[in-house]
Amino acid sequence: MARSGGKGARTKGAQGEREFFAVLNKYLPDRLHIRRELSQTRDGGPDGALVHCAIEVKRQETLNLPSWLKQAREQAHPHRVPVIAYRQNRGSWNILVDMTPVEFATWLRYSNNLKDTEEYFRRE
């Protein structure tokens, strides 16, 4: 039976981070491109970050959302929203955004004002 962890898991994790950020950056303007945070990753920080969010990327077959959410919350600095991007083998990327009801309501108001957003993503 194969052991979990080790160099293979780290390689798969790094590959997953590169893959996710490449997909995400395809839909972001250049000024918002996100890159892997190698030094922060080594020091226990998020895999990627913007001013307002801290992103933890997981490419694992076995889901462990409660543990991942705890890790993302610990790594997010105050005023950053913890975000978990995850996918299983042969699956698509999923995003879990940890928001309070007020933050979610704010996002709903904001996204409702983006009239062409839905149409843009339908074309992709």
C-alpha positions in Angstrom: 0.0 0.0 0.0 1.4 3.5 -0.9 2.1 5.8 1.9 0.6 9.3 1.9 2.8 12.3 2.4 6.5 12.7 1.5 8.1 14.1 -1.6 5.4 12.8 -4.0 2.6 14.5 -2.0 4.7 17.8 -1.9 5.3 17.6 -5.7 1.6 16.9 -6.3 0.7 19.8 -4.0 3.1 22.2 -5.8 1.8 21.1 -9.1 -1.8 21.7 -7.9 -0.9 25.2 -6.8 0.6 26.1 -10.2 -2.3 24.6 -12.0 -4.9 26.4 -9.9 -3.2 29.8 -10.1 -2.8 29.4 -13.9 -6.6 28.7 -14.2 -7.5 31.6 -11.9 -5.1 34.1 -13.6 -6.7 33.3 -17.0 -9.8 35.2 -15.7 -8.0 38.0 -13.8 -6.5 41.3 -15.2 -2.7 41.4 -15.0 -2.7 43.7 -12.0 -4.5 41.0 -10.0 -2.5 37.9 -11.0 -1.7 35.6 -8.1 1.5 33.7 -7.8 2.6 31.0 -5.4 3.9 32.4 -2.1 6.9 30.2 -1.7 8.5 31.9 1.3 5.2 32.1 3.1 4.4 28.5 2.3 7.7 27.4 3.9 6.9 29.6 6.9 3.4 28.4 7.3 1.5 31.1 5.4 -1.1 30.8 2.6 -0.2 29.3 -0.8 -1.2 32.6 -2.5 -2.6 35.9 -1.3 -4.0 39.2 -2.3 -4.7 42.1 0.0 -8.1 40.9 0.9 -7.8 37.1 0.7 -5.5 34.2 1.7 -5.7 31.2 -0.6 -4.9 27.6 0.5 -4.7 25.1 -2.4 -5.3 21.4 -1.9 -5.1 18.7 -4.5 -6.0 15.6 -2.6 -8.2 12.6 -3.2 -9.4 12.5 0.4 -11.3 15.6 1.3 -10.8 17.1 4.8 -12.6 20.4 4.6 -12.8 21.1 8.4 -9.1 20.7 8.8 -8.3 22.7 5.7 -10.7 25.5 6.8 -9.0 25.6 10.2 -5.6 25.9 8.5 -6.8 28.6 6.1 -8.3 30.6 9.0 -5.0 30.4 10.9 -3.0 31.5 7.9 -5.2 34.4 6.9 -4.1 37.6 8.5 -6.8 39.9 10.0 -9.0 41.4 7.3 -8.2 38.6 4.8 -10.9 36.2 3.8 -9.7 32.5 4.0 -10.2 30.7 0.6 -9.7 27.0 -0.1 -9.3 25.8 -3.6 -9.4 22.1 -3.9 -9.8 19.3 -6.4 -9.7 15.5 -6.4 -8.1 13.4 -9.1 -9.8 13.8 -12.5 -12.2 16.3 -10.9 -12.7 20.0 -11.4 -11.6 22.8 -9.1 -13.9 23.9 -6.3 -13.7 27.0 -4.2 -14.7 27.4 -0.6 -14.8 31.0 0.6 -15.1 31.5 4.4 -17.3 34.6 4.8 -19.5 36.0 7.5 -23.1 36.8 6.5 -22.2 40.5 6.2 -19.3 39.7 3.9 -21.5 37.4 1.8 -24.3 40.1 1.5 -21.7 42.6 0.5 -20.4 40.2 -2.2 -24.0 39.6 -3.4 -24.6 43.3 -3.8 -21.3 43.7 -5.6 -21.8 40.8 -8.0 -25.3 41.9 -8.7 -23.8 45.2 -10.1 -21.6 43.3 -12.6 -24.1 43.1 -15.4 -21.9 41.4 -17.9 -20.1 38.9 -15.6 -22.4 36.0 -16.1 -22.5 36.5 -19.9 -18.7 36.7 -20.0 -18.3 33.4 -18.2 -21.0 31.7 -20.3 -18.8 32.4 -23.4 -15.8 30.7 -21.8 
